[in-house]
Amino acid sequence: MDCFMVAAWLKKIFGDHPIPQYEVNPRTTEILHHLSERNRVRDRDVCLVIEDLKQKASEYESEAKHLQDLLMESVNFSPANLSGAGSRYLNALVDSAVALETKDSSLASFIPAVNDLTSDLFRTKSKNEEIKLELAKLEKNLTATLVLEKCLREDLKKAELHLSTERAKVDHRLQNMDFLKAKSEEFRFGIRAAEEQLSTRGMDASLSHQSLVALSEKLAELKRQTIPLKKKLESYLDLMPNPSLAQVKIEEAKRELDTIEAELTKKVDMMEL
């Protein structure tokens, strides 16, 4: 049923012109049926508006004829008897009444309409002033926003340049770090290979790199320990009373110092080997 209604509606719409080809399926039929219903409702509303306008036009014509007859009967006056200037004045009066939307052209109707129009004019001017102030404020805010945007763009460019520089530095440091790591691994393998080679040749384990490092640390510690002993010996040398006792202490300190120096000499000789 919908297909026949759609076909009839399309024939009515296009008239003598050919109907464009379209795919006939439930979906297109449903859409066209919906459009035909909306078109029918719109046509009905348009017809009602037209009829209403015709009725109003007829009423206005009747009212105009009645007023014209009344004018002729009361003062024996007809617009056709007016001069050119009078016709222009009458048309201006009619146009003014239409523009002001008054019920008639009497002075009692014109004065309130003019007052209302004046009030509307003042309200419009006041509204225009408010709009101008708001527009000036918006322009000021827009200028500030544009300046801020320019500053932000410049800061962004500086930040991007700084970031690019820092990224280049980081990449360079990473490359150096990779190089140092590779060299460290190379040195570690080289030390290990050298230690293994020396071990196969009968080198004493005490002369290995780790042992030498430990001996160096121990030597530094021993040197640090001799400092207070030297100061103590110097204090004994400054003592005058009881020379025999002082001589004994000096000899003890000399023997202790000779022992430490001998041990240091031995450790140094071992490190030089």
C-alpha positions in Angstrom: 0.0 0.0 0.0 2.8 2.4 0.9 4.4 1.7 -2.5 1.3 2.9 -4.4 0.9 5.9 -2.1 4.6 6.8 -2.7 4.3 6.4 -6.5 1.1 8.5 -6.6 2.8 11.2 -4.5 6.0 11.2 -6.8 3.7 11.5 -9.9 1.9 14.4 -8.3 5.2 16.1 -7.4 7.0 15.7 -10.7 3.9 16.1 -12.9 4.8 15.6 -16.6 8.5 15.3 -15.8 10.0 11.8 -15.6 10.5 10.4 -12.1 14.2 9.9 -11.3 15.3 6.3 -10.9 15.8 5.0 -7.4 16.3 1.7 -5.7 13.0 0.3 -4.5 13.3 -1.4 -1.1 11.6 -1.2 2.2 14.0 1.5 3.5 13.6 3.9 0.5 9.8 3.3 0.5 9.7 4.2 4.2 11.7 7.4 3.7 9.6 8.5 0.7 6.4 7.7 2.6 7.6 9.8 5.5 8.4 12.7 3.2 5.0 12.4 1.5 3.3 12.6 4.8 5.3 15.7 5.8 4.6 17.2 2.4 0.9 16.6 2.8 0.8 18.2 6.2 2.8 21.2 5.0 0.4 21.6 2.0 -2.6 21.5 4.3 -1.1 24.1 6.5 -0.2 26.3 3.6 -3.8 26.0 2.2 -5.1 27.0 5.6 -2.8 30.1 5.7 -3.9 31.0 2.2 -7.5 30.7 3.1 -7.0 32.8 6.2 -5.2 35.5 4.3 -7.9 35.5 1.6 -10.5 35.9 4.4 -8.6 38.7 6.0 -8.1 40.5 2.7 -11.8 40.2 2.0 -12.6 41.6 5.5 -10.1 44.5 4.9 -11.7 45.3 1.6 -15.1 45.3 3.1 -14.0 47.5 5.9 -12.2 49.9 3.5 -15.4 50.1 1.3 -17.5 50.7 4.4 -15.2 53.5 5.6 -15.1 55.0 2.1 -18.9 54.9 1.9 -19.1 56.4 5.4 -16.7 59.2 4.4 -18.7 59.9 1.2 -22.0 60.1 3.2 -20.7 62.3 6.0 -18.6 64.9 4.2 -19.1 64.0 0.6 -15.4 63.4 0.2 -13.6 60.9 -2.1 -9.9 60.2 -2.5 -10.3 60.6 -6.2 -11.1 64.3 -5.6 -7.8 65.0 -3.9 -5.0 67.0 -5.5 -1.6 65.5 -6.1 -0.2 66.9 -2.9 -3.3 65.7 -1.0 -2.9 62.2 -2.4 0.7 62.1 -1.4 -0.2 63.3 2.1 -2.9 60.7 2.4 -0.6 58.0 1.2 2.1 59.1 3.7 -0.5 59.0 6.4 -1.6 55.5 5.4 2.0 54.3 5.2 2.7 55.8 8.6 -0.3 54.1 10.1 0.8 50.8 8.6 4.4 51.2 9.8 3.3 52.2 13.3 0.7 49.4 13.3 -2.1 51.6 14.5 -5.7 50.6 14.4 -6.5 53.8 12.5 -5.0 57.1 11.4 -6.4 59.2 14.2 -4.2 61.5 16.3 -5.1 59.5 19.4 -3.6 56.4 17.7 -0.5 58.1 16.3 0.7 59.8 19.6 1.0 56.5 21.6 2.5 54.8 18.7 5.1 57.5 18.2 5.8 57.5 22.0 6.3 53.7 21.9 8.6 54.1 18.9 10.6 56.8 20.7 11.0 54.6 23.8 12.1 51.8 21.5 14.6 54.1 20.0 16.1 55.1 23.4 16.2 51.5 24.4 18.0 50.6 21.2 20.5 53.5 21.7 21.2 52.4 25.2 21.6 48.8 24.1 24.0 50.0 21.4 26.1 51.8 24.0 26.2 48.7 26.1 27.2 46.7 23.1 29.9 49.2 22.2 31.3 49.1 25.7 31.3 45.3 25.7 32.9 45.3 22.3 35.7 47.7 23.5 36.2 45.4 26.5 36.4 42.4 24.2 38.8 44.2 21.9 41.0 45.0 24.9 40.9 41.4 26.1 41.6 40.2 22.6 44.7 42.5 22.3 45.9 41.2 25.7 45.3 37.7 24.6 47.1 38.2 21.3 50.1 39.7 23.2 50.0 36.8 25.6 49.8 34.3 22.8 52.8 36.0 21.1 54.8 35.8 24.3 53.8 32.1 24.8 54.9 31.3 21.2 58.3 33.0 21.8 58.7 31.1 25.1 57.7 27.9 23.4 60.3 28.5 20.7 63.0 29.2 23.3 61.9 26.1 25.3 62.1 24.0 22.1 65.5 25.4 21.3 66.7 24.7 24.8 65.2 21.2 24.7 66.9 20.6 21.4 70.3 21.7 22.9 69.8 19.6 26.0 68.8 16.6 23.9 72.0 17.0 21.9 74.0 17.2 25.1 72.2 14.1 26.5 72.8 12.2 23.3 76.5 13.2 23.4 76.8 12.1 27.0 75.1 8.8 26.2 77.5 8.3 23.4 80.4 9.0 25.7 78.9 6.7 28.4 78.6 3.9 25.8 82.1 4.5 24.7 83.4 4.5 28.4 81.4 1.4 29.1 82.9 -0.3 26.1 86.4 0.8 27.1 85.8 -0.3 30.7 84.7 -3.8 29.5 87.8 -3.8 27.2 90.1 -2.9 30.0 88.4 -5.4 32.4 88.9 -8.2 29.8 92.5 -7.0 29.2 93.3 -7.0 32.9 91.7 -10.4 33.3 93.7 -11.8 30.4 96.9 -10.3 31.6 96.4 -11.7 35.1 95.6 -15.1 33.6 98.8 -14.9 31.5 100.9 -13.8 34.4 99.4 -16.6 36.5 100.4 -19.2 33.9 103.9 -17.8 34.1 104.1 -18.3 37.9 103.5 -14.7 39.1 102.8 -14.4 42.8 99.1 -13.7 43.4 100.1 -10.9 45.8 101.3 -8.9 42.8 97.9 -8.9 41.1 96.0 -5.6 40.4 93.7 -6.1 43.3 96.5 -7.0 45.7 98.5 -4.0 44.6 95.5 -1.8 45.1 95.0 -3.2 48.6 98.8 -2.7 49.4 98.6 0.9 48.2 95.7 1.5 50.5 97.5 -0.2 53.4 100.6 1.9 52.6 98.6 5.1 52.8 97.1 3.9 56.1 100.6 3.1 57.5 101.9 6.5 56.4 98.9 8.1 58.1 99.7 6.2 61.3 103.4 7.3 61.3 102.4 11.0 61.5 101.4 10.9 65.2 104.6 8.8 66.0 106.8 11.4 64.4 105.1 14.1 66.3 105.5 12.1 69.5 109.2 11.6 68.8 109.6 15.3 68.2 108.0 16.0 71.6 110.6 13.7 73.2 113.4 15.4 71.6 112.3 18.7 73.1 112.5 17.3 76.7 115.6 18.3 78.7 115.3 16.7 82.2 116.4 13.1 82.9 118.5 12.5 79.8 118.9 8.8 80.4 115.1 8.3 80.4 114.7 10.5 77.4 117.4 8.5 75.6 115.6 5.3 76.3 112.3 6.7 74.9 114.1 8.0 71.9 115.7 4.7 71.2 112.3 2.9 71.6 110.7 5.4 69.2 113.6 5.1 66.8 113.3 1.3 66.8 109.5 1.5 66.2 110.0 4.0 63.5 112.8 1.9 61.9 110.4 -1.1 62.0 107.6 0.8 60.3 110.0 2.3 57.7 111.4 -1.2 57.0 107.9 -2.6 56.5 107.1 0.4 54.2 110.3 -0.1 52.2 109.4 -3.8 51.8 105.9 -3.0 50.6 107.2 -0.4 48.2 109.8 -2.8 46.8 107.0 -5.4 46.3 104.8 -2.8 44.5 107.7 -1.7 42.2 108.3 -5.4 41.2 
